[in-house]
Amino acid sequence: MTSACVRSASFKRHLQRVNKGHQQQPAGPAGPREVTIPETIAVSELANRMARRSVDIIKVLMKNGMMATPSDVIDADTAELVAAEYGHTVKRVAESDVLEGLTGADDAAETKTPRPPVVTVMGHVDHGKTSLLDAFRKTDVVAGEAGGITSISAPIRSR
């Protein structure tokens, strides 16, 4: 066998990646669906709800003279026009409709138990977060850790 016929494994993988990229077909038209649109929606979220890529939504917006990125927020009227462009039906919802049903019935007083508050202390490394928590708890966590490096996640007990 000549050296020209022998190919390395990395070259074969390279050819597979190249050929795989050429075989992918662009996303075909997704079937019409009902798209729920709130008063404002991010371009990427609209794309998800329409089963499209964000790039496709941005192209439609650019055709209509609006420059946008996937993280930009558009109003419901604009989102409805984009959805209509792809043949989707639109269901508009108000902010109050979204919040409806989030609160449930209050628990009975006898089933409720008091619990300590949960406090999150955030900050840069070596800026005294553990020392602050040690002062609250009247403990000395830093003394028991190797090199003073700590990892704490516990509720603060009220006294």
N, C-alpha and C positions, 0 to 999 in steps of 0.2 A: 504494500500500500504506500502511496506517495504521501508526503506531508501535506499536500494540497487537499487531499480527501479527508484528512483527520481534522476535526474541529473540536476546540475545547468546549467544555461544559458551559463556561461563562458566555462564549460566543453563541451557543445554541439558545441559552436563556435570553440573550439579547435579541436574537431573531424572533423568538416566541413573543417577546414584549412588543416588538415592532409590528409583527403580523396581527397580534391581538388588537392593537390600536386601530388598525385599518379595518378590522372586521366589525367594530362597533357601529351600530346604526344610530343616527340621531333619534331622539325621542319622537315617536309618532304622535299623531293627534290622540289625546286622551278623550275618552267619551264624555259627552256632556254630563254634568253633575250639578247638584245644588250646592252653592257656595255660600256659607254664612259669613256676612261681612259686618263688623261692628262700625262705630262712627269713625274710628281711625284704625289703620292696620299697617304693619310693616310690609314692605315689598316681599321679603323672604317668606313671611307668614302667608301672604296671599298666594304666592307660588306654591307653597306646601298644600294649601287648601284646594288649589286647582290642579294638583298633581303635575306641575310644570317646574321647569328650572327657573331660578331667579333671572337668569340672562334673558329668557324669553319674555318675561314680564317687563324687564327694563327696555327691551327692543320696542315693545308696543308703546311704552311711555315715551321713548325717544321719538317715535313716529308722530306722536301727538305733541311734540315740543317740550317735553318735560324730562330733564336730566335727573336720574335717581340712582341710588346704590341699594343693595339688598337691605341695608339697615334703615333706610329712609322710611318715614311714616307718610302714608298718603290718606286722603279723606275717602269717605265711603262712595262719593259720586265718581271719583276717578277709578277706584277699585271696581265699581260696577261696570264702567266703560271697558276696562281691561277684561273682565270676566265675560262680558257680552261679545268681545272680539273673538273669544274662543268658544262661544256658543253655550256657555254655562248659564244656568238660571241662578238668580241672586236672591238670597233671603237676608234682608237687613234687620239688624237687632240693635236696640238701644243699650246704653250702659246699664240702665236699670234692669233690663232683661237678663244681663249677664250676672248681676249680683243677686238676682232672685233665686232663692233656693239654696244659697250658701250657708245660711244660718238654720240650724235645726232647733228642735224643741229643747228647752232647758232641762238639765238633769235634775232629778229629785235631790232635795237638800241632804237626805240621809246617805246618799251614795257619793256625795262630794267629800273629798279629803284634802286637807291643806297640804301644800308642798312647798319646798324652798324655791326661791327665785333662781333662774338660770342666767348667769352673767357671762358674756363673752368679752374677753380682754384681748384686743388686737393691737399689734404694733410691730416695730422692727426688732430684729434679733438684738439681744443684750441691751435692752432699754428699760429693764426693771419690771416687766410684767409679773414674773414669778414672785419677786420680792413684794410687790403690791398684794398679790393673792395670799402670800404667807402672812402678811400683816392682818388681813381680814380674818383669816382662819386661825391665827395665833399658832402657826406651824413653822417648820424650817425645812421645806422640801429641798432647797438648794443644797443643803449640807449633805443630804443622802445621795446626791446624783454625782456621777463621775464627771469631773471637769466642769461641774456647774451647769451642764446641759440638761434641760428639763423638758418634759412633755406632760402638761396637766390638762385634764378635762374632767372636772367634777363640779357639782353644784355647790354653792356657798350656803352653808346651813345657818339659818337665823338663830340667834341665841335668846 
